Amino acid sequence: SISEIIKRAVIKTRGERPRESEVSGHSLRVGAAQDLLTMGYDVAAIMRAGGWSDLKVMNNYLKLAQHNVWA
């Protein structure tokens, strides 16, 4: 599964298995959404890229983004 592939990649990088709650099959979508936000894409573009029609769902993917729009 995608989740196991991601977990194996984390093991190769970090040398230890991630916690179950740390990595999932959605990790790539989360990272892509956060990267788009950091690169300055607007909400509409991020929603189109992620295939989201609900702002609340997209917000769940971005809630941990380390990005300050005011900086």
N, C-alpha and C positions, 0 to 999 in steps of 0.2 A: 504494500500500500504506500501511498505518498507519504503518509505519516512516518512509516518505518524508514523510508529513504531519507527523509529530513533528519530523523533521529540518528541514523548512521553517520550522516554528514556532521552533525554536532559532535558525535563521539570522535570522529577523525580530527576535528578542529580543536576541541576542548579536552579530549582524552577521557571524558566521563559521559555517561548517559544522562540526558536531561530528565528533569522531573516530568511526570505525565502531563501536568497542567502547563508546562513551559512551552511545549512544541506540539503542534497538531497539523493536520492536513490544510488548515486555513492559514498557517504561518506565512506561506508565500503571498497570499492575498493581503494579509496584514502588512507585510513588508512593502509590497508594491504600492498600496494605498498611502503608506507613510512616506515612501520615497517621492511619490507624486506631490504630496503636500509640501514636502521640504523643497522640491524643485520649483514650487510656486504655482502649480496648477490649481485652478479654482474647483470649488465643490462639484459643479456640474461635470467637469472633465473627469474628476475622480470617480463620480458615480457612474458615468458612462463606461469608463475603463473597468470598473469592478462589476458592472452589470446590476447595480443596485437601483431600485426605484424608490426606496424609503430612506429618508435622511437619517432616521434613527439607527438603521442597520449599518450604514456607512460610518456613522459616528462611533459605533462600537469597535470598528476596525481602527479608528484613529485616536481613540481615547488615551492611549499610552504613548502617542507620538511626542517626541521631544522637539517640538517646534513652537516657536513663539512668533506669532504673526505681527507682533508689535516691535520686534527687534530689528 
